[in-house]
Amino acid sequence: MHASNNHSNNATVAASSLDDHRTARNMSDRVALGITLTLRFFADTFFAKRYGNRAIVLETVAAVPGMVGGMLVHLRCLRWMVPDHGWIRTLLDEAENERMHLMTFVQIAQPNWFERFVVLSVQAIFFVTFFMLYLLSPRTAHRLVGYFEEQAVISYTLYLTEIDDGRVENIAAPDIAIAYWNLAADARLREVVIAVRNDEMGHRDVNHEFADILTAGPVAQEV
């Protein structure tokens, strides 16, 4: 396999656009897209326009795939004694980046005990489900994450609209976000959401690329 460089932290993907969408071309893609749209429906129903709270649930889920994928690729490389071509570091960096998103939005949204319970429950269920999916079909798992990130870009774009239209207060950025993204000391929520959205665009492109590589056939599937 060939892996792209990690797209976390301050990365902006030059070739990307906000409305990039990978058309489902086979059953694996359609399954991944179907799961994504189903979960999007429940997120819209439960959170409506509470984008800060939505971001917390989104990011606790988004932090799982990179860790699961990195672990399973690592173990496969150990079993077969083959190189990973940069996949492990890319996936683990993605997991760390998503975890920092979560830590940031916890500071912003201040979830109550019920919302924290929902986060823990969703995280536990998704970890087991994604672990099994990655064992069965890494291609579908990466495509799923690619579609998840497409939806994340949409959600953060809507979040920005709410801020720009004055329906969400453009509060001061938390210190954890200023330090992580090297933002200006007087940065506001708007700058944080833009930074997070840029990260999600990178994760979207990387995971779609990984799914494409796995679709290409046995030669590409060295790990």
C-alpha positions as CSV (number, residue, x, y, z in Angstrom):
1,M,0.0,0.0,0.0
2,H,0.9,3.6,-0.5
3,A,-0.2,6.1,2.2
4,S,-0.6,9.8,1.9
5,N,1.0,12.1,4.5
6,N,-1.2,12.8,7.5
7,H,-3.7,15.6,7.1
8,S,-4.2,16.6,10.7
9,N,-3.6,19.7,12.8
10,N,-3.3,22.8,10.5
11,A,-3.6,20.9,7.3
12,T,-5.7,22.3,4.4
13,V,-6.0,20.0,1.4
14,A,-5.3,22.0,-1.6
15,A,-7.1,19.7,-4.1
16,S,-10.2,19.5,-1.9
17,S,-13.4,21.4,-1.8
18,L,-16.2,21.7,0.8
19,D,-18.7,19.8,-1.4
20,D,-16.5,16.9,-2.4
21,H,-18.5,13.7,-2.5
22,R,-17.4,10.2,-3.5
23,T,-20.1,8.5,-5.6
24,A,-20.9,5.0,-4.4
25,R,-19.7,2.6,-7.1
26,N,-20.2,-0.9,-5.6
27,M,-22.0,-2.7,-2.9
28,S,-19.3,-1.9,-0.3
29,D,-19.7,1.8,-1.0
30,R,-23.5,1.7,-0.9
31,V,-23.4,-0.1,2.5
32,A,-21.0,2.5,3.9
33,L,-23.1,5.4,2.5
34,G,-26.4,3.8,3.8
35,I,-25.0,3.5,7.3
36,T,-23.7,7.1,7.2
37,L,-27.0,8.6,6.0
38,T,-28.9,6.6,8.6
39,L,-26.7,7.9,11.4
40,R,-27.0,11.4,10.0
41,F,-30.8,11.1,10.2
42,F,-30.6,10.2,13.9
43,A,-28.1,13.0,14.6
44,D,-30.4,15.6,12.9
45,T,-33.4,14.3,14.9
46,F,-31.7,14.2,18.2
47,F,-29.5,17.4,18.1
48,A,-31.3,19.6,15.5
49,K,-29.2,22.8,15.4
50,R,-27.3,22.3,18.6
51,Y,-24.1,22.0,16.7
52,G,-21.8,22.2,19.7
53,N,-23.4,19.1,21.3
54,R,-23.6,17.4,17.9
55,A,-19.9,17.9,17.5
56,I,-19.2,16.2,20.8
57,V,-21.0,13.0,19.7
58,L,-19.5,13.3,16.2
59,E,-16.0,13.6,17.5
60,T,-16.3,10.8,20.1
61,V,-17.2,8.5,17.2
62,A,-14.7,10.0,14.8
63,A,-11.8,9.3,17.2
64,V,-12.5,5.5,17.1
65,P,-11.7,4.5,13.4
66,G,-8.1,5.7,13.3
67,M,-7.2,3.9,16.5
68,V,-8.9,0.7,15.4
69,G,-7.5,0.8,11.9
70,G,-4.0,1.6,13.1
71,M,-4.1,-1.2,15.7
72,L,-5.3,-3.8,13.2
73,V,-2.9,-2.7,10.5
74,H,-0.1,-2.9,13.0
75,L,-1.0,-6.4,14.1
76,R,-1.3,-7.5,10.4
77,C,2.1,-6.1,9.7
78,L,3.5,-8.1,12.7
79,R,1.8,-11.3,11.6
80,W,2.9,-11.1,8.0
81,M,6.2,-9.2,8.6
82,V,5.4,-6.6,6.0
83,P,5.8,-2.8,6.0
84,D,2.8,-0.6,6.6
85,H,3.9,2.2,4.1
86,G,2.9,4.9,6.5
87,W,-0.7,3.7,7.2
88,I,-0.2,3.2,10.9
89,R,1.1,6.7,11.7
90,T,-1.5,8.3,9.5
91,L,-4.4,6.5,11.2
92,L,-3.1,7.1,14.7
93,D,-2.5,10.8,14.0
94,E,-6.1,10.9,12.7
95,A,-7.3,9.4,16.0
96,E,-5.3,11.9,18.0
97,N,-6.6,14.8,15.9
98,E,-10.2,13.7,16.4
99,R,-9.7,13.3,20.1
100,M,-8.5,16.9,20.3
101,H,-11.6,18.0,18.4
102,L,-13.6,16.2,21.2
103,M,-11.7,17.9,24.0
104,T,-12.2,21.3,22.3
105,F,-16.0,20.9,21.9
106,V,-16.4,19.6,25.5
107,Q,-14.9,22.9,26.6
108,I,-17.3,24.8,24.3
109,A,-20.6,23.0,24.7
110,Q,-20.2,21.9,28.4
111,P,-22.3,18.7,28.0
112,N,-24.6,17.7,30.9
113,W,-24.6,14.3,32.5
114,F,-27.2,12.8,30.1
115,E,-25.2,14.0,27.1
116,R,-22.0,12.5,28.5
117,F,-23.9,9.2,29.0
118,V,-25.0,9.3,25.4
119,V,-21.4,9.9,24.3
120,L,-20.1,7.0,26.3
121,S,-22.8,4.7,25.0
122,V,-22.4,5.7,21.4
123,Q,-18.6,5.3,21.7
124,A,-18.8,1.8,23.1
125,I,-21.3,0.6,20.5
126,F,-19.4,2.1,17.6
127,F,-16.0,0.8,18.8
128,V,-17.3,-2.8,18.7
129,T,-19.2,-2.3,15.5
130,F,-16.3,-0.7,13.7
131,F,-13.8,-3.2,15.0
132,M,-15.9,-6.0,13.5
133,L,-16.4,-4.1,10.2
134,Y,-12.7,-3.5,9.8
135,L,-11.9,-7.2,10.4
136,L,-14.5,-8.2,7.7
137,S,-13.9,-5.4,5.2
138,P,-11.2,-2.7,5.7
139,R,-12.3,-1.2,2.3
140,T,-15.9,-0.7,3.6
141,A,-14.6,0.6,6.9
142,H,-12.4,3.3,5.2
143,R,-15.2,4.2,2.8
144,L,-17.5,4.6,5.8
145,V,-15.1,7.0,7.5
146,G,-14.8,8.9,4.2
147,Y,-18.5,9.3,4.1
148,F,-18.6,10.2,7.8
149,E,-16.1,13.0,7.2
150,E,-18.1,14.3,4.2
151,Q,-21.1,14.7,6.6
152,A,-18.8,16.3,9.2
153,V,-17.7,18.9,6.7
154,I,-21.4,19.7,6.0
155,S,-22.2,19.9,9.7
156,Y,-19.3,22.3,10.4
157,T,-20.2,24.4,7.4
158,L,-23.8,24.7,8.8
159,Y,-22.3,25.5,12.2
160,L,-20.3,28.4,10.6
161,T,-23.5,29.6,9.1
162,E,-25.2,29.7,12.5
163,I,-22.3,31.7,13.9
164,D,-22.1,34.1,11.0
165,D,-25.9,34.7,11.1
166,G,-25.7,35.4,14.9
167,R,-27.8,32.4,16.0
168,V,-24.7,30.9,17.8
169,E,-22.6,33.2,19.8
170,N,-19.0,33.6,18.5
171,I,-17.5,33.0,21.9
172,A,-13.7,33.1,22.6
173,A,-11.8,30.0,21.5
174,P,-10.8,27.8,24.5
175,D,-7.2,27.7,25.4
176,I,-6.9,24.1,24.3
177,A,-7.9,25.0,20.8
178,I,-5.6,28.0,20.6
179,A,-2.6,25.9,21.7
180,Y,-3.4,22.9,19.4
181,W,-4.0,24.9,16.2
182,N,-1.7,27.7,17.0
183,L,-4.5,30.2,16.7
184,A,-4.2,33.9,17.6
185,A,-4.6,34.6,21.3
186,D,-7.9,36.4,20.6
187,A,-9.3,33.7,18.3
188,R,-13.0,33.1,18.4
189,L,-15.2,30.0,17.9
190,R,-15.4,30.7,14.2
191,E,-11.7,30.2,13.7
192,V,-11.9,26.9,15.7
193,V,-14.7,25.6,13.5
194,I,-12.8,26.4,10.4
195,A,-9.7,24.6,11.7
196,V,-11.7,21.6,12.6
197,R,-13.5,21.6,9.2
198,N,-10.1,21.7,7.5
199,D,-9.0,18.6,9.5
200,E,-12.1,16.8,8.5
201,M,-11.6,17.5,4.8
202,G,-8.2,15.9,5.1
203,H,-9.5,12.8,6.9
204,R,-12.2,12.5,4.3
205,D,-9.7,12.5,1.4
206,V,-7.3,10.1,3.1
207,N,-9.9,7.5,4.0
208,H,-11.5,7.6,0.5
209,E,-7.9,7.2,-0.9
210,F,-7.3,4.2,1.4
211,A,-10.6,2.6,0.3
212,D,-9.6,3.1,-3.3
213,I,-6.3,1.4,-2.7
214,L,-8.0,-1.5,-1.1
215,T,-10.5,-1.7,-4.0
216,A,-7.6,-1.9,-6.5
217,G,-6.9,-5.5,-5.8
218,P,-4.5,-7.9,-4.0
219,V,-1.3,-6.1,-5.2
220,A,-2.4,-3.0,-3.4
221,Q,-3.4,-4.9,-0.3
222,E,0.0,-5.7,1.1
223,V,-1.1,-4.5,4.5
